[in-house]
Structure formats: structure tokens, C-alpha cells
């Protein structure tokens, strides 16, 4: 029996979080490293399900841009699981990410957005990204940039709809492979 090939995957949104990728995606990296991707910038242009959760993270080419995230060493089957649970509107792209262990050629997902307009995400989503960035020891400058991004919050409504949003995200992440 042959052993399945391992590949690197670069997470720049909620998939930076080891807990999130394990609990929501069922993916268990054998190694995770902070990484820097030059030539791209973070943009919030993946449309969310409702106005309470208006957008999610994406990356777009930008010669002077820099995106920090986490490079996970995973199996090809786990990459398929990520692709299937993220949805069909993504392109799998090969990129080169700088890590403390040298450059890694990795796969990442880029959402095929209809617009390049940066839409403020929910405060709930930004908290996930900021916590993941801190837990993964991304640079202080990058974390400050995440913390300074505008986000939306609707008193009472955000709490009421948080359950609906949770189940929307949960249902997408539990799709059959």
C-alpha cells in the first residue's frame, strides 16, 4: 500500500486557525507554519449569506501587497476536503510562501469574485481572523492591520443571527466529500 502524498496549503482567512481547520473542515495538518505571501493583498470580497455576515476573506494579486497566513502540511485528500467544503466558486492556485523553514510551494484557494470592492466583514468573523493570526504568531504589524479593518456589528441582530450564520458555515463545512 502506498502512502498518500503530502502537500502544502496556505490558509489566509479562517483556515489560518488550527482549531477551525480541524473542527470545521476535518483536516489535521502534520505541520503548520506562519507564512508570508508577496504579490497579493487581503480583500473581503467573498459575499456572505446575509447583511449581518456580509463578506469573507479572499486574496487578489497586488505587486506591492503582502498577505500573511499559515502554511499547513496536509494530504491530497484533505486538500480535496477543504476545496469541497469551501464551495465551488474558488480557483486552486499554486503560490510560493516564505516561511522560517524556507520557501514552500503551496496550494491556496482564491474566490472568483464578481467585484474587487472590499466589503467590511462582521465583527464576529474578524475576531476569528485576529485570534488565528495571534495564535499562529503572525507579525504584529499584520495583526494591527487586521485589527484596524472596518467591520460591521448590529446590536441585538448580530447575536440573534449568529446562530443562523453558525449553521450556514457549519453546513458548508460538513458537505459530503
N, C-alpha and C positions, 0 to 999 in steps of 0.2 A: 504494500500500500504506500502511495507517495504522499509526502507531506505537502499541505497546501502552501502556496506561495504567499509571503508577507509583502505588504506594500505600505507606503506612507500616505496618510490622508491629512490634509490641512483643514482644521476647523477654525473659523473666524467669528462665528456667531455663538449660538447656544451650544454647538458641538465643541466649543473650547472646553466646556465643563466635563470633567471625567465622570462625575456623578450623573450628569444629564445623558451623556452618550451611553453609559451603562444602563441606567434605569429606563430611559425612554426609547433608546434605539436597540438595546440588547447587544451592544458592541463592547468588547473587553480588550482594549489595546494592551499589547505586551510592553509597550514603551510609549511615553508621552513627553514631548519636549516643547518648550516655548520656541516660537519661530517668528522670523521677520520676512515678509514678502514685499520686495521692492517692485515698483512699477504698477501698483494698484492702490486704490483707496476704498475705504469702507463707506458704503452708502446704504441708506434704509429705503429701498425701493421695491421690496417684495411686499405686495399688498396683503394685509391681514384680513381676517374674516368679517370684522365689524369695526365701527369707528372707535370703539374702546381699545382695540388692538389693531391700529391702522397699518403697521408695517413691521418688517423683519429685516435682518442684516443681509447684505449682498456685497460683492466687490465688483469694481469696474476698473478697466485699465486707466492709468494715470501715470505718465512718465515720472512725475515728481512725487508720486504717492508712496505710502508705506502702510501696510496692514500687518498688525501683529496678531498672532493666534497660536494654536497648538498643533504640532505635528504628532499624529498618533500612528504607531506601527500596528497595523491590523491585517486580517486575512482578506483575500479577494471576496470571500463570501460575506464578510462583514461590510465591505465597501458596497456590495450589492444591496445589503440590508439598509444601509444609510441612504443610498440612491432611491430605493423603493419607498422608504418611509418619509423622505423629504418631498416627494412628488415628482411629477413628470416634466415640470417646467424648468429643469436645470440642465446645463451642459456640464459634462465631466471634462475638466481641463487639467492638463499636466503643467505644473509650475515648479520652480526651484525656490526653496525656502532656506534661509540661513538659520542654523541652529548652533548651539555651543559645540555640537559634535560634527560640525561642518555642514556644507550644503546638502540638502536632501531633495531629490526629485519626488514630488508628491502629486497626488490627485486632489482636486478640490471641486466643489460644485459652485457654479455661477448661475444665478437665476436669470432666465430670459425675460427681463423686464421690458414692459412696453414704454416706460418712461425713465428718464435719468433724473427725475425730480426726487430730492431727498425728503422723505416724509417722516416727521418725528414719530418714533415708536411709542409704545406705552411705557410708563414708568416701571411697571412690572417686568417687562422684557429687558429694559436697560439694567435693572438690578441683577438679573441673571447674567448678563454680559459682564458687568463690572465685577461681580463676585467671581466669575470664572477667570477673568483677567488677573485678579488679585491672587486667587488660588494657584494659578499657573505661573505666577511670578513674571507677568509681562512688565514692560518698563513703566516706571512711574509717570513718564510723560504720556504714554499711550493711555494709561488708566485715567489720568486727568482729562485727556481728550474725550474719553467715553463719558466721564462724569459731567463734562460741560455740554454734552449734546442735549438739545431740547427733547423733551418727552411730553406725553400727554397723560393727564390724570383727571378723571371726572369724579368728584366726591360722591359717594354712595353708589353711583352707577358702576364705577370701576370694581368695587367689591362685589356687587350683585353679579355682574357679567364675568367676573374672574373664574367662576365655576364653569360657565359655558366655554370660555376660552381654553381653560384647562382641558376639558373634554374634547374640544376641537383639535388641539395639539396632540393629546393622548391618542385620539382615533387615527390621526395621520401617522403617528409613530408606531402603531400596532398593526399596520397593514400586513397582510399575509405576504410572505416572500415567495 
